[in-house]
Amino acid sequence: MTEIPIAPIERIAKKAGAARISEDAKVKLRDVLEEYALDLAAKANALARHANRKTIKKEDISLAGM
């Protein structure tokens, strides 16, 4: 899988208040975020297709995240 680089994951953790984050934790957080994003994109795609569209809109993302 691994579509997201590790560097942004570390920045996200630091913005959340982490002083330090282990390499294993960065990898796990990346994996969880990618899994969530993939599921969200699939749900948004289904909503777009249901509306007879090929393009996912921000409304699809919002509805898929509920």
Beta strands, then each sheet from edge to edge (+ up, - down):
end
